[in-house]
Each structure stands twice: as structure tokens, then as C-alpha cells.
């Protein structure tokens, strides 16, 4: 197994962030969760399944490693697999990684969740803006709201309790809610 240098890891994040953000939006995940899994599955892009097969998620239907005509097609296949497994919108890296391990994404690897959480942490350290769930324009109000408050906020419908420090209404406007 090839160990990726920090420069290779940063290049992997930079080159895959736009596509990972799109896929994350479809799945209700953060870009760091998607990038972290792709990094773990491909050795930060150093393994042949990434470049030669256009398979960032190491998708293996029927136990056979799949090949795709483009990286976008491989990423969409990854999204389809996670959707079919019900691994979407889980809220944080630990829940995401545990769900993948429990549903057998990594076969018999009993350390998969731990390795994935560590890799997601590396991505978050190297690309801090990737921690909030990606906005899904087709996901309605709750997807929009979750993309803005992430794992920090709690909203009680019909009540006055709003916990969390910031709610970003748009890229230009931020409302400081405080904790009341």
C-alpha cells in the first residue's frame, strides 16, 4: 500500500472537492465525509481504482471492482450505492462511518469505522470548510437548514428555543441567534 504524502493528500482534496460536494449534497452528508471515504478507499488517490477505473468509492458490485468511463460516473455510482444502503443524512462522521461498517460497505473489516473517522478528521483539518453538510437544492427546507446549522443547532418547532450560535441565511447575511 502506498502512503500518500501531505502534498498528495492536499492535491487529492483540492481536485475532488467540487465533485465530492455535489455527491455530498445528494446524500445529505458533508463533503469531508465523502472525501474521507474516497481517500480511505483509494489511498488518497494513489491506487489504480481511483485513476485507472474512475472509481473513487471503490464500488464493487457483486464483489467485482467496477470501472467507469468518467470520475463523475464513478462518483454517481458511489452515491447510488450509499442511497440504496440507506446511508444518507446521518449527522456526523462517527454515525456515517458506523453505518457503513454495519451495512458491510468494507466487507469484514472491523476497523473500518475507526479508520474512516480518522481519515475524515484529516480531511477536516486540511480543508476546514468541508465539515457542514452540503446543500441539496432538491432536499427542501430541512436540507437547506441543516446545511446552514450543521450539527450545532437545535430548533424546536412551535417553540421559542433555538440553540446554536449562528444561522447563515445566505452567503451575504448572517444572523447571530445566540443561546436563549
C-alpha positions as CSV (number, residue, x, y, z in Angstrom):
1,X,0.0,0.0,0.0
2,X,1.4,3.4,-1.0
3,X,1.4,6.0,1.7
4,X,0.4,9.4,0.4
5,X,2.4,12.5,1.3
6,X,0.8,15.6,2.7
7,X,1.2,17.2,-0.7
8,X,-0.6,14.3,-2.4
9,X,-3.4,14.4,0.3
10,X,-3.9,18.2,-0.3
11,X,-3.9,17.7,-4.1
12,X,-6.5,14.9,-3.7
13,X,-8.7,17.2,-1.6
14,X,-8.3,20.1,-4.0
15,X,-9.1,18.2,-7.1
16,X,-12.0,16.2,-5.7
17,X,-13.8,18.8,-3.5
18,X,-16.2,20.1,-6.2
19,X,-17.4,16.6,-7.2
20,X,-17.4,15.4,-3.5
21,X,-19.6,18.5,-2.6
22,X,-22.1,17.6,-5.4
23,X,-22.3,14.0,-4.2
24,X,-22.5,15.0,-0.5
25,X,-25.4,17.3,-1.4
26,X,-27.3,14.3,-2.9
27,X,-26.6,12.2,0.2
28,X,-27.1,14.8,2.9
29,X,-23.5,14.3,4.1
30,X,-20.7,16.7,4.5
31,X,-18.0,17.0,1.7
32,X,-15.4,15.9,4.4
33,X,-17.3,12.6,4.9
34,X,-17.4,11.9,1.2
35,X,-13.8,13.0,0.7
36,X,-12.7,11.0,3.7
37,X,-14.2,7.8,2.4
38,X,-12.8,8.3,-1.1
39,X,-9.4,9.0,0.5
40,X,-9.6,5.8,2.6
41,X,-10.8,3.7,-0.3
42,X,-8.2,4.9,-2.8
43,X,-5.1,5.6,-0.6
44,X,-5.7,9.4,-1.2
45,X,-5.9,8.7,-5.0
46,X,-2.7,6.6,-5.2
47,X,-4.4,3.3,-6.0
48,X,-5.4,2.2,-9.5
49,X,-9.1,2.0,-8.7
50,X,-9.1,5.8,-8.4
51,X,-7.3,6.9,-11.6
52,X,-7.5,4.0,-14.0
53,X,-11.0,2.8,-13.1
54,X,-12.6,6.2,-12.2
55,X,-13.9,4.6,-9.0
56,X,-13.4,7.0,-6.1
57,X,-15.6,5.0,-3.7
58,X,-14.1,1.6,-4.6
59,X,-17.6,0.4,-5.7
60,X,-17.6,-3.4,-6.2
61,X,-20.9,-4.7,-7.3
62,X,-21.1,-8.5,-7.0
63,X,-17.6,-8.4,-5.5
64,X,-16.0,-7.2,-8.7
65,X,-14.3,-3.8,-8.7
66,X,-16.2,-1.7,-11.2
67,X,-14.7,0.6,-13.9
68,X,-16.5,3.8,-15.0
69,X,-16.0,6.0,-18.1
70,X,-15.6,9.2,-16.1
71,X,-14.9,10.1,-12.5
72,X,-18.4,11.7,-12.4
73,X,-19.9,8.4,-13.4
74,X,-17.9,6.6,-10.7
75,X,-18.9,9.1,-8.1
76,X,-22.6,8.8,-9.0
77,X,-22.3,5.0,-8.7
78,X,-20.9,5.6,-5.2
79,X,-23.9,7.8,-4.4
80,X,-26.3,5.3,-5.7
81,X,-24.8,2.5,-3.6
82,X,-25.0,4.7,-0.4
83,X,-28.6,5.6,-1.2
84,X,-29.6,2.0,-1.7
85,X,-27.9,1.1,1.6
86,X,-29.8,4.0,3.4
87,X,-26.5,5.6,4.4
88,X,-27.6,9.3,4.0
89,X,-28.0,12.3,6.2
90,X,-26.6,10.8,9.3
91,X,-25.4,13.9,11.0
92,X,-21.7,13.3,11.9
93,X,-18.7,11.3,10.8
94,X,-19.0,8.7,13.6
95,X,-22.6,7.9,12.6
96,X,-21.7,7.8,8.9
97,X,-18.7,5.5,9.5
98,X,-20.5,3.2,11.9
99,X,-23.5,2.9,9.5
100,X,-21.1,2.0,6.6
101,X,-19.3,-0.6,8.7
102,X,-22.6,-2.1,10.0
103,X,-24.1,-2.3,6.5
104,X,-21.0,-4.2,5.2
105,X,-19.5,-1.5,2.9
106,X,-16.0,-2.6,3.8
107,X,-16.7,-6.3,3.9
108,X,-15.2,-7.9,7.0
109,X,-13.0,-5.0,8.0
110,X,-14.0,-4.5,11.7
111,X,-11.7,-1.4,12.0
112,X,-13.3,0.4,9.0
113,X,-15.4,2.9,11.1
114,X,-12.4,3.9,13.2
115,X,-10.1,4.3,10.1
116,X,-12.8,6.3,8.3
117,X,-13.4,8.7,11.2
118,X,-9.6,9.3,11.4
119,X,-9.4,9.9,7.6
120,X,-12.4,12.3,7.7
121,X,-10.6,14.1,10.6
122,X,-7.6,14.5,8.4
123,X,-9.7,16.0,5.6
124,X,-11.4,18.4,8.0
125,X,-8.0,19.6,9.3
126,X,-6.7,20.1,5.8
127,X,-9.9,21.6,4.4
128,X,-11.9,23.2,7.3
129,X,-14.8,24.4,5.2
130,X,-15.9,20.8,4.4
131,X,-17.5,19.9,7.7
132,X,-21.0,21.2,7.2
133,X,-23.5,19.1,5.2
134,X,-23.6,20.1,1.6
135,X,-26.7,22.0,0.4
136,X,-29.1,19.8,-1.6
137,X,-31.3,22.1,-3.7
138,X,-33.8,19.3,-4.2
139,X,-33.9,18.5,-0.5
140,X,-36.3,21.2,0.6
141,X,-36.3,23.4,3.7
142,X,-34.8,20.8,6.1
143,X,-31.8,20.1,3.8
144,X,-31.3,23.8,3.4
145,X,-31.5,24.4,7.1
146,X,-29.2,21.5,8.1
147,X,-26.6,22.7,5.6
148,X,-26.5,26.0,7.4
149,X,-26.6,24.9,11.1
150,X,-24.9,21.5,10.6
151,X,-24.5,19.5,13.8
152,X,-24.5,22.6,16.1
153,X,-28.1,23.9,16.1
154,X,-31.3,22.6,17.6
155,X,-34.7,24.0,16.7
156,X,-37.9,23.3,18.5
157,X,-40.9,23.8,16.2
158,X,-43.7,25.8,17.7
159,X,-41.4,26.9,20.5
160,X,-39.1,29.8,21.2
161,X,-36.0,27.6,21.9
162,X,-33.2,27.9,19.3
163,X,-29.8,26.7,20.3
164,X,-26.7,27.4,18.3
165,X,-24.6,30.4,17.7
166,X,-25.0,31.3,14.0
167,X,-27.6,30.7,11.3
168,X,-26.3,31.6,7.9
169,X,-29.3,32.8,5.9
170,X,-27.3,33.3,2.7
171,X,-23.6,33.8,1.9
172,X,-24.1,37.5,2.4
173,X,-26.2,37.6,5.5
174,X,-25.6,36.0,8.9
175,X,-27.9,36.3,11.9
176,X,-26.4,35.8,15.3
177,X,-29.1,33.8,17.3
178,X,-27.1,33.4,20.5
179,X,-28.3,30.8,23.0
180,X,-31.6,31.9,24.6
